[in-house]
Amino acid sequence: MKVLLLYFLFVNIFVFILAGYDKNQARKNKRRIPENTLFLFEAIGGTIGLLTAMLFFRHKTSKSSFIIKFSAIVFIQILIAVLLFINT
């Protein structure tokens, strides 16, 4: 259980930093982190980190296509969690 918690902690910190870096790059009009990379880290457990970064850095919060994809991943994660809970 400790390994799983450390994994989620690491992934969430990493995606938070990654989104902050992307926001910094956006301000400088430099090369950005692809959205699919952010979505990948969200999908593998970084949802809280990405959501926190979105709110903290005000990053991607006005881009509706990003919000829809972010929400879809959250919905799928909740659905998987509910299905796992029901089957145990």
Jmol script that loads the backbone (N, CA, C; Angstrom):
load data "model"
ATOM      1  N   MET A   1       0.815  -1.197   0.000  1.00  0.00           N
ATOM      2  CA  MET A   1       0.000   0.000   0.000  1.00  0.00           C
ATOM      3  C   MET A   1       0.862   1.266   0.000  1.00  0.00           C
ATOM      4  N   LYS A   2       1.986   1.223   0.749  1.00  0.00           N
ATOM      5  CA  LYS A   2       2.876   2.380   0.787  1.00  0.00           C
ATOM      6  C   LYS A   2       3.447   2.680  -0.594  1.00  0.00           C
ATOM      7  N   VAL A   3       3.763   1.622  -1.345  1.00  0.00           N
ATOM      8  CA  VAL A   3       4.324   1.812  -2.682  1.00  0.00           C
ATOM      9  C   VAL A   3       3.309   2.505  -3.578  1.00  0.00           C
ATOM     10  N   LEU A   4       2.054   2.109  -3.483  1.00  0.00           N
ATOM     11  CA  LEU A   4       1.001   2.719  -4.283  1.00  0.00           C
ATOM     12  C   LEU A   4       0.816   4.196  -3.921  1.00  0.00           C
ATOM     13  N   LEU A   5       0.834   4.498  -2.650  1.00  0.00           N
ATOM     14  CA  LEU A   5       0.705   5.892  -2.217  1.00  0.00           C
ATOM     15  C   LEU A   5       1.896   6.731  -2.681  1.00  0.00           C
ATOM     16  N   LEU A   6       3.089   6.176  -2.595  1.00  0.00           N
ATOM     17  CA  LEU A   6       4.275   6.897  -3.084  1.00  0.00           C
ATOM     18  C   LEU A   6       4.203   7.114  -4.589  1.00  0.00           C
ATOM     19  N   TYR A   7       3.693   6.112  -5.305  1.00  0.00           N
ATOM     20  CA  TYR A   7       3.527   6.239  -6.750  1.00  0.00           C
ATOM     21  C   TYR A   7       2.603   7.411  -7.082  1.00  0.00           C
ATOM     22  N   PHE A   8       1.433   7.443  -6.449  1.00  0.00           N
ATOM     23  CA  PHE A   8       0.476   8.517  -6.709  1.00  0.00           C
ATOM     24  C   PHE A   8       1.041   9.882  -6.298  1.00  0.00           C
ATOM     25  N   LEU A   9       1.758   9.919  -5.199  1.00  0.00           N
ATOM     26  CA  LEU A   9       2.381  11.168  -4.769  1.00  0.00           C
ATOM     27  C   LEU A   9       3.373  11.649  -5.822  1.00  0.00           C
ATOM     28  N   PHE A  10       4.242  10.751  -6.299  1.00  0.00           N
ATOM     29  CA  PHE A  10       5.241  11.103  -7.304  1.00  0.00           C
ATOM     30  C   PHE A  10       4.589  11.578  -8.595  1.00  0.00           C
ATOM     31  N   VAL A  11       3.599  10.830  -9.086  1.00  0.00           N
ATOM     32  CA  VAL A  11       2.945  11.185 -10.351  1.00  0.00           C
ATOM     33  C   VAL A  11       2.247  12.541 -10.233  1.00  0.00           C
ATOM     34  N   ASN A  12       1.579  12.786  -9.137  1.00  0.00           N
ATOM     35  CA  ASN A  12       0.863  14.047  -8.972  1.00  0.00           C
ATOM     36  C   ASN A  12       1.812  15.232  -8.839  1.00  0.00           C
ATOM     37  N   ILE A  13       2.904  15.060  -8.127  1.00  0.00           N
ATOM     38  CA  ILE A  13       3.898  16.140  -8.033  1.00  0.00           C
ATOM     39  C   ILE A  13       4.510  16.396  -9.405  1.00  0.00           C
ATOM     40  N   PHE A  14       4.827  15.310 -10.124  1.00  0.00           N
ATOM     41  CA  PHE A  14       5.439  15.444 -11.440  1.00  0.00           C
ATOM     42  C   PHE A  14       4.515  16.169 -12.421  1.00  0.00           C
ATOM     43  N   VAL A  15       3.238  15.785 -12.471  1.00  0.00           N
ATOM     44  CA  VAL A  15       2.322  16.422 -13.424  1.00  0.00           C
ATOM     45  C   VAL A  15       2.040  17.871 -13.018  1.00  0.00           C
ATOM     46  N   PHE A  16       2.057  18.173 -11.733  1.00  0.00           N
ATOM     47  CA  PHE A  16       1.902  19.550 -11.273  1.00  0.00           C
ATOM     48  C   PHE A  16       3.059  20.407 -11.792  1.00  0.00           C
ATOM     49  N   ILE A  17       4.285  19.900 -11.629  1.00  0.00           N
ATOM     50  CA  ILE A  17       5.471  20.616 -12.106  1.00  0.00           C
ATOM     51  C   ILE A  17       5.445  20.740 -13.629  1.00  0.00           C
ATOM     52  N   LEU A  18       5.056  19.671 -14.308  1.00  0.00           N
ATOM     53  CA  LEU A  18       4.995  19.670 -15.766  1.00  0.00           C
ATOM     54  C   LEU A  18       4.007  20.717 -16.280  1.00  0.00           C
ATOM     55  N   ALA A  19       2.840  20.799 -15.660  1.00  0.00           N
ATOM     56  CA  ALA A  19       1.845  21.794 -16.077  1.00  0.00           C
ATOM     57  C   ALA A  19       2.327  23.207 -15.769  1.00  0.00           C
ATOM     58  N   GLY A  20       3.006  23.379 -14.651  1.00  0.00           N
ATOM     59  CA  GLY A  20       3.573  24.688 -14.328  1.00  0.00           C
ATOM     60  C   GLY A  20       4.637  25.097 -15.324  1.00  0.00           C
ATOM     61  N   TYR A  21       5.464  24.135 -15.722  1.00  0.00           N
ATOM     62  CA  TYR A  21       6.482  24.393 -16.735  1.00  0.00           C
ATOM     63  C   TYR A  21       5.825  24.767 -18.066  1.00  0.00           C
ATOM     64  N   ASP A  22       4.763  24.061 -18.426  1.00  0.00           N
ATOM     65  CA  ASP A  22       4.047  24.348 -19.674  1.00  0.00           C
ATOM     66  C   ASP A  22       3.471  25.762 -19.638  1.00  0.00           C
ATOM     67  N   LYS A  23       2.926  26.163 -18.507  1.00  0.00           N
ATOM     68  CA  LYS A  23       2.385  27.511 -18.375  1.00  0.00           C
ATOM     69  C   LYS A  23       3.503  28.553 -18.537  1.00  0.00           C
ATOM     70  N   ASN A  24       4.647  28.274 -17.948  1.00  0.00           N
ATOM     71  CA  ASN A  24       5.787  29.168 -18.071  1.00  0.00           C
ATOM     72  C   ASN A  24       6.240  29.271 -19.531  1.00  0.00           C
ATOM     73  N   GLN A  25       6.281  28.158 -20.218  1.00  0.00           N
ATOM     74  CA  GLN A  25       6.655  28.151 -21.628  1.00  0.00           C
ATOM     75  C   GLN A  25       5.631  28.915 -22.464  1.00  0.00           C
ATOM     76  N   ALA A  26       4.369  28.802 -22.108  1.00  0.00           N
ATOM     77  CA  ALA A  26       3.308  29.510 -22.837  1.00  0.00           C
ATOM     78  C   ALA A  26       3.487  31.021 -22.700  1.00  0.00           C
ATOM     79  N   ARG A  27       3.844  31.459 -21.524  1.00  0.00           N
ATOM     80  CA  ARG A  27       4.058  32.902 -21.305  1.00  0.00           C
ATOM     81  C   ARG A  27       5.221  33.432 -22.132  1.00  0.00           C
ATOM     82  N   LYS A  28       6.214  32.579 -22.356  1.00  0.00           N
ATOM     83  CA  LYS A  28       7.403  32.982 -23.105  1.00  0.00           C
ATOM     84  C   LYS A  28       7.273  32.714 -24.605  1.00  0.00           C
ATOM     85  N   ASN A  29       6.123  32.172 -25.023  1.00  0.00           N
ATOM     86  CA  ASN A  29       5.908  31.781 -26.422  1.00  0.00           C
ATOM     87  C   ASN A  29       6.985  30.818 -26.916  1.00  0.00           C
ATOM     88  N   LYS A  30       7.323  29.858 -26.078  1.00  0.00           N
ATOM     89  CA  LYS A  30       8.321  28.843 -26.425  1.00  0.00           C
ATOM     90  C   LYS A  30       7.636  27.487 -26.588  1.00  0.00           C
ATOM     91  N   ARG A  31       8.447  26.487 -26.889  1.00  0.00           N
ATOM     92  CA  ARG A  31       7.925  25.145 -27.129  1.00  0.00           C
ATOM     93  C   ARG A  31       7.201  24.619 -25.898  1.00  0.00           C
ATOM     94  N   ARG A  32       6.022  24.051 -26.126  1.00  0.00           N
ATOM     95  CA  ARG A  32       5.116  23.636 -25.050  1.00  0.00           C
ATOM     96  C   ARG A  32       5.123  22.132 -24.837  1.00  0.00           C
ATOM     97  N   ILE A  33       4.553  21.721 -23.733  1.00  0.00           N
ATOM     98  CA  ILE A  33       4.313  20.306 -23.447  1.00  0.00           C
ATOM     99  C   ILE A  33       3.032  19.916 -24.189  1.00  0.00           C
ATOM    100  N   PRO A  34       3.052  18.835 -24.970  1.00  0.00           N
ATOM    101  CA  PRO A  34       1.820  18.436 -25.667  1.00  0.00           C
ATOM    102  C   PRO A  34       0.701  18.095 -24.674  1.00  0.00           C
ATOM    103  N   GLU A  35      -0.520  18.461 -25.038  1.00  0.00           N
ATOM    104  CA  GLU A  35      -1.665  18.160 -24.176  1.00  0.00           C
ATOM    105  C   GLU A  35      -1.781  16.665 -23.917  1.00  0.00           C
ATOM    106  N   ASN A  36      -1.495  15.859 -24.921  1.00  0.00           N
ATOM    107  CA  ASN A  36      -1.602  14.408 -24.739  1.00  0.00           C
ATOM    108  C   ASN A  36      -0.655  13.898 -23.652  1.00  0.00           C
ATOM    109  N   THR A  37       0.477  14.552 -23.474  1.00  0.00           N
ATOM    110  CA  THR A  37       1.396  14.181 -22.396  1.00  0.00           C
ATOM    111  C   THR A  37       0.761  14.474 -21.041  1.00  0.00           C
ATOM    112  N   LEU A  38       0.138  15.640 -20.924  1.00  0.00           N
ATOM    113  CA  LEU A  38      -0.560  15.976 -19.673  1.00  0.00           C
ATOM    114  C   LEU A  38      -1.699  14.994 -19.413  1.00  0.00           C
ATOM    115  N   PHE A  39      -2.435  14.643 -20.467  1.00  0.00           N
ATOM    116  CA  PHE A  39      -3.536  13.689 -20.308  1.00  0.00           C
ATOM    117  C   PHE A  39      -3.029  12.299 -19.935  1.00  0.00           C
ATOM    118  N   LEU A  40      -1.886  11.903 -20.470  1.00  0.00           N
ATOM    119  CA  LEU A  40      -1.313  10.599 -20.124  1.00  0.00           C
ATOM    120  C   LEU A  40      -1.006  10.533 -18.639  1.00  0.00           C
ATOM    121  N   PHE A  41      -0.357  11.573 -18.114  1.00  0.00           N
ATOM    122  CA  PHE A  41      -0.021  11.570 -16.691  1.00  0.00           C
ATOM    123  C   PHE A  41      -1.267  11.704 -15.820  1.00  0.00           C
ATOM    124  N   GLU A  42      -2.278  12.382 -16.319  1.00  0.00           N
ATOM    125  CA  GLU A  42      -3.554  12.415 -15.592  1.00  0.00           C
ATOM    126  C   GLU A  42      -4.151  11.020 -15.535  1.00  0.00           C
ATOM    127  N   ALA A  43      -4.142  10.336 -16.670  1.00  0.00           N
ATOM    128  CA  ALA A  43      -4.769   9.013 -16.768  1.00  0.00           C
ATOM    129  C   ALA A  43      -4.072   7.968 -15.901  1.00  0.00           C
ATOM    130  N   ILE A  44      -2.762   8.115 -15.702  1.00  0.00           N
ATOM    131  CA  ILE A  44      -2.053   7.110 -14.893  1.00  0.00           C
ATOM    132  C   ILE A  44      -1.976   7.491 -13.421  1.00  0.00           C
ATOM    133  N   GLY A  45      -2.791   8.441 -13.011  1.00  0.00           N
ATOM    134  CA  GLY A  45      -2.908   8.732 -11.589  1.00  0.00           C
ATOM    135  C   GLY A  45      -2.630  10.156 -11.175  1.00  0.00           C
ATOM    136  N   GLY A  46      -2.400  11.055 -12.125  1.00  0.00           N
ATOM    137  CA  GLY A  46      -2.057  12.420 -11.782  1.00  0.00           C
ATOM    138  C   GLY A  46      -3.199  13.412 -11.852  1.00  0.00           C
ATOM    139  N   THR A  47      -4.410  12.946 -11.692  1.00  0.00           N
ATOM    140  CA  THR A  47      -5.577  13.816 -11.807  1.00  0.00           C
ATOM    141  C   THR A  47      -5.543  14.968 -10.810  1.00  0.00           C
ATOM    142  N   ILE A  48      -5.258  14.651  -9.568  1.00  0.00           N
ATOM    143  CA  ILE A  48      -5.257  15.685  -8.534  1.00  0.00           C
ATOM    144  C   ILE A  48      -4.142  16.704  -8.794  1.00  0.00           C
ATOM    145  N   GLY A  49      -2.983  16.228  -9.216  1.00  0.00           N
ATOM    146  CA  GLY A  49      -1.870  17.127  -9.513  1.00  0.00           C
ATOM    147  C   GLY A  49      -2.176  18.054 -10.670  1.00  0.00           C
ATOM    148  N   LEU A  50      -2.798  17.504 -11.722  1.00  0.00           N
ATOM    149  CA  LEU A  50      -3.128  18.338 -12.878  1.00  0.00           C
ATOM    150  C   LEU A  50      -4.240  19.326 -12.534  1.00  0.00           C
ATOM    151  N   LEU A  51      -5.242  18.885 -11.810  1.00  0.00           N
ATOM    152  CA  LEU A  51      -6.321  19.791 -11.407  1.00  0.00           C
ATOM    153  C   LEU A  51      -5.779  20.913 -10.525  1.00  0.00           C
ATOM    154  N   THR A  52      -4.917  20.571  -9.592  1.00  0.00           N
ATOM    155  CA  THR A  52      -4.315  21.580  -8.723  1.00  0.00           C
ATOM    156  C   THR A  52      -3.497  22.581  -9.536  1.00  0.00           C
ATOM    157  N   ALA A  53      -2.725  22.079 -10.494  1.00  0.00           N
ATOM    158  CA  ALA A  53      -1.922  22.962 -11.343  1.00  0.00           C
ATOM    159  C   ALA A  53      -2.809  23.860 -12.194  1.00  0.00           C
ATOM    160  N   MET A  54      -3.897  23.306 -12.709  1.00  0.00           N
ATOM    161  CA  MET A  54      -4.818  24.110 -13.515  1.00  0.00           C
ATOM    162  C   MET A  54      -5.367  25.270 -12.700  1.00  0.00           C
ATOM    163  N   LEU A  55      -5.713  25.018 -11.463  1.00  0.00           N
ATOM    164  CA  LEU A  55      -6.272  26.061 -10.613  1.00  0.00           C
ATOM    165  C   LEU A  55      -5.185  27.014 -10.105  1.00  0.00           C
ATOM    166  N   PHE A  56      -4.045  26.474  -9.716  1.00  0.00           N
ATOM    167  CA  PHE A  56      -2.963  27.277  -9.149  1.00  0.00           C
ATOM    168  C   PHE A  56      -2.333  28.196 -10.198  1.00  0.00           C
ATOM    169  N   PHE A  57      -2.046  27.648 -11.371  1.00  0.00           N
ATOM    170  CA  PHE A  57      -1.398  28.422 -12.428  1.00  0.00           C
ATOM    171  C   PHE A  57      -2.398  29.068 -13.391  1.00  0.00           C
ATOM    172  N   ARG A  58      -3.684  28.789 -13.200  1.00  0.00           N
ATOM    173  CA  ARG A  58      -4.729  29.231 -14.129  1.00  0.00           C
ATOM    174  C   ARG A  58      -4.367  28.813 -15.553  1.00  0.00           C
ATOM    175  N   HIS A  59      -4.062  27.543 -15.653  1.00  0.00           N
ATOM    176  CA  HIS A  59      -3.558  26.986 -16.905  1.00  0.00           C
ATOM    177  C   HIS A  59      -4.602  26.081 -17.541  1.00  0.00           C
ATOM    178  N   LYS A  60      -4.928  26.356 -18.778  1.00  0.00           N
ATOM    179  CA  LYS A  60      -5.869  25.572 -19.585  1.00  0.00           C
ATOM    180  C   LYS A  60      -7.302  25.645 -19.054  1.00  0.00           C
ATOM    181  N   THR A  61      -7.590  26.568 -18.172  1.00  0.00           N
ATOM    182  CA  THR A  61      -8.924  26.630 -17.575  1.00  0.00           C
ATOM    183  C   THR A  61      -9.957  27.265 -18.504  1.00  0.00           C
ATOM    184  N   SER A  62      -9.510  27.989 -19.515  1.00  0.00           N
ATOM    185  CA  SER A  62     -10.475  28.601 -20.436  1.00  0.00           C
ATOM    186  C   SER A  62     -10.546  27.859 -21.764  1.00  0.00           C
ATOM    187  N   LYS A  63      -9.799  26.788 -21.893  1.00  0.00           N
ATOM    188  CA  LYS A  63      -9.797  26.005 -23.125  1.00  0.00           C
ATOM    189  C   LYS A  63     -10.804  24.859 -22.963  1.00  0.00           C
ATOM    190  N   SER A  64     -11.969  25.016 -23.570  1.00  0.00           N
ATOM    191  CA  SER A  64     -13.058  24.068 -23.349  1.00  0.00           C
ATOM    192  C   SER A  64     -12.722  22.656 -23.820  1.00  0.00           C
ATOM    193  N   SER A  65     -11.974  22.509 -24.911  1.00  0.00           N
ATOM    194  CA  SER A  65     -11.637  21.159 -25.377  1.00  0.00           C
ATOM    195  C   SER A  65     -10.749  20.443 -24.355  1.00  0.00           C
ATOM    196  N   PHE A  66      -9.881  21.182 -23.692  1.00  0.00           N
ATOM    197  CA  PHE A  66      -9.035  20.584 -22.658  1.00  0.00           C
ATOM    198  C   PHE A  66      -9.888  20.169 -21.455  1.00  0.00           C
ATOM    199  N   ILE A  67     -10.795  21.030 -21.054  1.00  0.00           N
ATOM    200  CA  ILE A  67     -11.659  20.739 -19.908  1.00  0.00           C
ATOM    201  C   ILE A  67     -12.526  19.509 -20.181  1.00  0.00           C
ATOM    202  N   ILE A  68     -13.035  19.387 -21.396  1.00  0.00           N
ATOM    203  CA  ILE A  68     -13.875  18.234 -21.750  1.00  0.00           C
ATOM    204  C   ILE A  68     -13.064  16.951 -21.680  1.00  0.00           C
ATOM    205  N   LYS A  69     -11.861  16.956 -22.252  1.00  0.00           N
ATOM    206  CA  LYS A  69     -11.017  15.758 -22.216  1.00  0.00           C
ATOM    207  C   LYS A  69     -10.582  15.434 -20.792  1.00  0.00           C
ATOM    208  N   PHE A  70     -10.235  16.461 -20.025  1.00  0.00           N
ATOM    209  CA  PHE A  70      -9.867  16.264 -18.621  1.00  0.00           C
ATOM    210  C   PHE A  70     -11.025  15.612 -17.870  1.00  0.00           C
ATOM    211  N   SER A  71     -12.223  16.149 -18.064  1.00  0.00           N
ATOM    212  CA  SER A  71     -13.415  15.628 -17.381  1.00  0.00           C
ATOM    213  C   SER A  71     -13.729  14.202 -17.805  1.00  0.00           C
ATOM    214  N   ALA A  72     -13.523  13.890 -19.080  1.00  0.00           N
ATOM    215  CA  ALA A  72     -13.771  12.528 -19.572  1.00  0.00           C
ATOM    216  C   ALA A  72     -12.847  11.526 -18.881  1.00  0.00           C
ATOM    217  N   ILE A  73     -11.589  11.906 -18.714  1.00  0.00           N
ATOM    218  CA  ILE A  73     -10.651  11.012 -18.026  1.00  0.00           C
ATOM    219  C   ILE A  73     -11.055  10.831 -16.568  1.00  0.00           C
ATOM    220  N   VAL A  74     -11.455  11.903 -15.918  1.00  0.00           N
ATOM    221  CA  VAL A  74     -11.920  11.814 -14.522  1.00  0.00           C
ATOM    222  C   VAL A  74     -13.134  10.898 -14.443  1.00  0.00           C
ATOM    223  N   PHE A  75     -14.077  11.053 -15.367  1.00  0.00           N
ATOM    224  CA  PHE A  75     -15.272  10.212 -15.372  1.00  0.00           C
ATOM    225  C   PHE A  75     -14.897   8.738 -15.538  1.00  0.00           C
ATOM    226  N   ILE A  76     -13.987   8.450 -16.450  1.00  0.00           N
ATOM    227  CA  ILE A  76     -13.560   7.063 -16.669  1.00  0.00           C
ATOM    228  C   ILE A  76     -12.877   6.509 -15.425  1.00  0.00           C
ATOM    229  N   GLN A  77     -12.057   7.325 -14.764  1.00  0.00           N
ATOM    230  CA  GLN A  77     -11.401   6.878 -13.539  1.00  0.00           C
ATOM    231  C   GLN A  77     -12.416   6.585 -12.433  1.00  0.00           C
ATOM    232  N   ILE A  78     -13.410   7.427 -12.306  1.00  0.00           N
ATOM    233  CA  ILE A  78     -14.454   7.197 -11.305  1.00  0.00           C
ATOM    234  C   ILE A  78     -15.231   5.933 -11.633  1.00  0.00           C
ATOM    235  N   LEU A  79     -15.568   5.752 -12.897  1.00  0.00           N
ATOM    236  CA  LEU A  79     -16.290   4.558 -13.333  1.00  0.00           C
ATOM    237  C   LEU A  79     -15.495   3.294 -13.023  1.00  0.00           C
ATOM    238  N   ILE A  80     -14.206   3.300 -13.312  1.00  0.00           N
ATOM    239  CA  ILE A  80     -13.354   2.142 -13.012  1.00  0.00           C
ATOM    240  C   ILE A  80     -13.303   1.885 -11.515  1.00  0.00           C
ATOM    241  N   ALA A  81     -13.174   2.943 -10.724  1.00  0.00           N
ATOM    242  CA  ALA A  81     -13.130   2.786  -9.265  1.00  0.00           C
ATOM    243  C   ALA A  81     -14.429   2.203  -8.727  1.00  0.00           C
ATOM    244  N   VAL A  82     -15.551   2.681  -9.242  1.00  0.00           N
ATOM    245  CA  VAL A  82     -16.852   2.160  -8.803  1.00  0.00           C
ATOM    246  C   VAL A  82     -16.996   0.691  -9.194  1.00  0.00           C
ATOM    247  N   LEU A  83     -16.625   0.348 -10.413  1.00  0.00           N
ATOM    248  CA  LEU A  83     -16.719  -1.043 -10.864  1.00  0.00           C
ATOM    249  C   LEU A  83     -15.810  -1.963 -10.044  1.00  0.00           C
ATOM    250  N   LEU A  84     -14.617  -1.490  -9.720  1.00  0.00           N
ATOM    251  CA  LEU A  84     -13.723  -2.284  -8.879  1.00  0.00           C
ATOM    252  C   LEU A  84     -14.287  -2.446  -7.480  1.00  0.00           C
ATOM    253  N   PHE A  85     -14.887  -1.396  -6.954  1.00  0.00           N
ATOM    254  CA  PHE A  85     -15.469  -1.452  -5.609  1.00  0.00           C
ATOM    255  C   PHE A  85     -16.660  -2.404  -5.564  1.00  0.00           C
ATOM    256  N   ILE A  86     -17.495  -2.368  -6.585  1.00  0.00           N
ATOM    257  CA  ILE A  86     -18.678  -3.235  -6.640  1.00  0.00           C
ATOM    258  C   ILE A  86     -18.273  -4.707  -6.747  1.00  0.00           C
ATOM    259  N   ASN A  87     -17.227  -4.978  -7.513  1.00  0.00           N
ATOM    260  CA  ASN A  87     -16.814  -6.376  -7.750  1.00  0.00           C
ATOM    261  C   ASN A  87     -15.968  -6.969  -6.645  1.00  0.00           C
ATOM    262  N   THR A  88     -15.675  -6.194  -5.595  1.00  0.00           N
ATOM    263  CA  THR A  88     -14.874  -6.767  -4.498  1.00  0.00           C
ATOM    264  C   THR A  88     -15.694  -7.026  -3.286  1.00  0.00           C
TER     265      THR A  88
END
end "model"
wireframe off; spacefill off
backbone 0.3
color backbone group
